[in-house]
Amino acid sequence: MILTKAQYDEIAQCLVSVPPTRQSLRKLKQRFPSQSQATLLSIFSQEYQKHIKRTHAKHHTSEAIESYYQRYLNGVVKNGAAPVLLDLANEVDYAPSLMARLILERFLQEHEETPPSKSVINSMLRDPSQIPDGVLANQVYQCIVNDCCYGPLVDCIKHAIGHEHEVLLRDLLLEKNLSFLDEDQLRAKGYDKTPDFILQVPVVMLCPLAVEGHIIHWIESKASFGDECSHHAYLHDQFWSYWNRFGPGLVIYWYGFIQELDCNRERGILLKACFPTNIVTLCHSIA
């Protein structure tokens, strides 16, 4: 789904001060029925993450953490089964999983002899049954399963979706009888920054692809929507590095992108929202 900047801004504006809940996503789908659920979820997640980054500091002051912790303690004393942490996160407009992390760290600082390591915290968030307090374990669990933008559950889902689309792209390349090297094969050859797939250069024949009149040598799969913030970061951190090392390439944003961002075609980076059907394999001998 390719959106104009104006269309994207209209969706983003509807997300201002909207809590990261599945109910909010359903309302967004009702407001924009022509957009796919996956596209809206990706935009929803990205916009919320921008909001969290802008407001992150105020939730991490010692005063804020202590206030949240005391409110948590008072809440569970009244009703330990109620979603105290989840309600608190929604009230102060902070991601439930991140609120759970704050309170868990504060709890362990109070009850453990040594400060908890990051690995211990992460392990407890992935498996709340490891938390040495049953009430807090249940509160953390409620935050994790009800957070659709942050947390270990979301991370696992994003990883699985990313892998799924890489496998899909691999199958499409094989279906077109295109030889390639994948990321693992390239790293085994000593490359550090690599796209997902590079079109293989045989010993005698060079076989790039022509897409809409543009020759490409590599393809990168992104199981997300390409907004300005993420795309400019990818250009800086990945795409231009690929271009410098391997030549022109293609980026597939499977959930769409802002149309105006596809402005580097002549410089050698193309954007598509699906695997291109109008491709031609060019072969010529190497001198």
Solvent accessible surface area in square Angstrom, and as a share of the most:
residue,aa,sasa,rsa
1,M,89,0.40
2,I,85,0.43
3,L,3,0.01
4,T,49,0.28
5,K,65,0.27
6,A,76,0.59
7,Q,81,0.36
8,Y,11,0.04
9,D,60,0.31
10,E,81,0.36
11,I,1,0.01
12,A,18,0.14
13,Q,125,0.56
14,C,50,0.30
15,L,22,0.11
16,V,93,0.53
17,S,98,0.63
18,V,40,0.23
19,P,58,0.36
20,P,4,0.02
21,T,38,0.22
22,R,112,0.41
23,Q,103,0.46
24,S,12,0.08
25,L,15,0.07
26,R,137,0.50
27,K,120,0.51
28,L,8,0.04
29,K,62,0.26
30,Q,141,0.63
31,R,125,0.45
32,F,19,0.08
33,P,98,0.61
34,S,89,0.57
35,Q,18,0.08
36,S,47,0.30
37,Q,84,0.37
38,A,39,0.30
39,T,2,0.01
40,L,0,0.00
41,L,67,0.33
42,S,15,0.10
43,I,0,0.00
44,F,6,0.02
45,S,11,0.07
46,Q,27,0.12
47,E,31,0.14
48,Y,14,0.05
49,Q,42,0.19
50,K,45,0.19
51,H,42,0.19
52,I,4,0.02
53,K,156,0.66
54,R,172,0.63
55,T,29,0.17
56,H,75,0.33
57,A,78,0.60
58,K,123,0.52
59,H,1,0.01
60,H,75,0.33
61,T,60,0.35
62,S,85,0.55
63,E,128,0.57
64,A,17,0.13
65,I,39,0.20
66,E,65,0.29
67,S,53,0.34
68,Y,21,0.08
69,Y,0,0.00
70,Q,77,0.34
71,R,99,0.36
72,Y,6,0.02
73,L,57,0.28
74,N,87,0.45
75,G,17,0.17
76,V,25,0.14
77,V,127,0.73
78,K,174,0.74
79,N,79,0.41
80,G,24,0.23
81,A,79,0.61
82,A,28,0.22
83,P,51,0.32
84,V,23,0.13
85,L,0,0.00
86,L,27,0.13
87,D,80,0.42
88,L,7,0.04
89,A,0,0.00
90,N,58,0.30
91,E,115,0.52
92,V,31,0.18
93,D,48,0.25
94,Y,2,0.01
95,A,0,0.00
96,P,2,0.01
97,S,4,0.03
98,L,36,0.18
99,M,0,0.00
100,A,0,0.00
101,R,63,0.23
102,L,4,0.02
103,I,0,0.00
104,L,0,0.00
105,E,51,0.23
106,R,46,0.17
107,F,18,0.08
108,L,2,0.01
109,Q,108,0.48
110,E,92,0.41
111,H,106,0.47
112,E,80,0.36
113,E,179,0.80
114,T,98,0.57
115,P,114,0.71
116,P,32,0.20
117,S,55,0.36
118,K,151,0.64
119,S,77,0.50
120,V,66,0.38
121,I,3,0.01
122,N,37,0.19
123,S,30,0.19
124,M,23,0.10
125,L,8,0.04
126,R,152,0.55
127,D,57,0.29
128,P,20,0.12
129,S,95,0.61
130,Q,87,0.39
131,I,8,0.04
132,P,85,0.53
133,D,45,0.23
134,G,61,0.59
135,V,66,0.38
136,L,0,0.00
137,A,14,0.11
138,N,60,0.31
139,Q,1,0.00
140,V,0,0.00
141,Y,116,0.44
142,Q,31,0.14
143,C,0,0.00
144,I,10,0.05
145,V,46,0.26
146,N,56,0.29
147,D,1,0.01
148,C,21,0.12
149,C,2,0.01
150,Y,42,0.16
151,G,15,0.14
152,P,23,0.15
153,L,73,0.36
154,V,11,0.06
155,D,87,0.45
156,C,84,0.50
157,I,87,0.44
158,K,92,0.39
159,H,144,0.64
160,A,58,0.45
161,I,51,0.26
162,G,23,0.22
163,H,107,0.48
164,E,107,0.48
165,H,21,0.09
166,E,59,0.27
167,V,60,0.35
168,L,75,0.37
169,L,0,0.00
170,R,82,0.30
171,D,73,0.38
172,L,41,0.20
173,L,0,0.00
174,L,100,0.50
175,E,127,0.57
176,K,82,0.35
177,N,138,0.71
178,L,18,0.09
179,S,58,0.38
180,F,23,0.09
181,L,31,0.15
182,D,18,0.09
183,E,44,0.20
184,D,108,0.56
185,Q,86,0.38
186,L,3,0.01
187,R,134,0.49
188,A,93,0.72
189,K,128,0.54
190,G,65,0.62
191,Y,77,0.29
192,D,99,0.51
193,K,104,0.44
194,T,5,0.03
195,P,0,0.00
196,D,10,0.05
197,F,6,0.02
198,I,16,0.08
199,L,7,0.04
200,Q,69,0.31
201,V,83,0.48
202,P,49,0.31
203,V,144,0.83
204,V,96,0.55
205,M,70,0.31
206,L,41,0.21
207,C,30,0.18
208,P,5,0.03
209,L,1,0.01
210,A,16,0.13
211,V,0,0.00
212,E,71,0.32
213,G,75,0.72
214,H,40,0.18
215,I,75,0.38
216,I,0,0.00
217,H,45,0.20
218,W,0,0.00
219,I,1,0.00
220,E,10,0.05
221,S,11,0.07
222,K,22,0.09
223,A,30,0.23
224,S,23,0.15
225,F,0,0.00
226,G,0,0.00
227,D,1,0.00
228,E,71,0.32
229,C,78,0.47
230,S,25,0.16
231,H,3,0.01
232,H,99,0.44
233,A,49,0.38
234,Y,58,0.22
235,L,16,0.08
236,H,149,0.67
237,D,69,0.36
238,Q,48,0.21
239,F,0,0.00
240,W,54,0.19
241,S,38,0.25
242,Y,9,0.03
243,W,94,0.33
244,N,111,0.57
245,R,124,0.45
246,F,34,0.14
247,G,20,0.19
248,P,43,0.27
249,G,0,0.00
250,L,0,0.00
251,V,0,0.00
252,I,0,0.00
253,Y,0,0.00
254,W,35,0.12
255,Y,38,0.15
256,G,0,0.00
257,F,4,0.02
258,I,1,0.00
259,Q,99,0.44
260,E,97,0.43
261,L,12,0.06
262,D,33,0.17
263,C,96,0.58
264,N,17,0.09
265,R,57,0.21
266,E,156,0.70
267,R,151,0.55
268,G,6,0.06
269,I,2,0.01
270,L,1,0.00
271,L,3,0.01
272,K,35,0.15
273,A,19,0.15
274,C,73,0.44
275,F,17,0.07
276,P,3,0.02
277,T,118,0.68
278,N,81,0.42
279,I,30,0.15
280,V,88,0.51
281,T,63,0.37
282,L,64,0.32
283,C,71,0.42
284,H,99,0.44
285,S,82,0.53
286,I,88,0.45
287,A,147,1.14
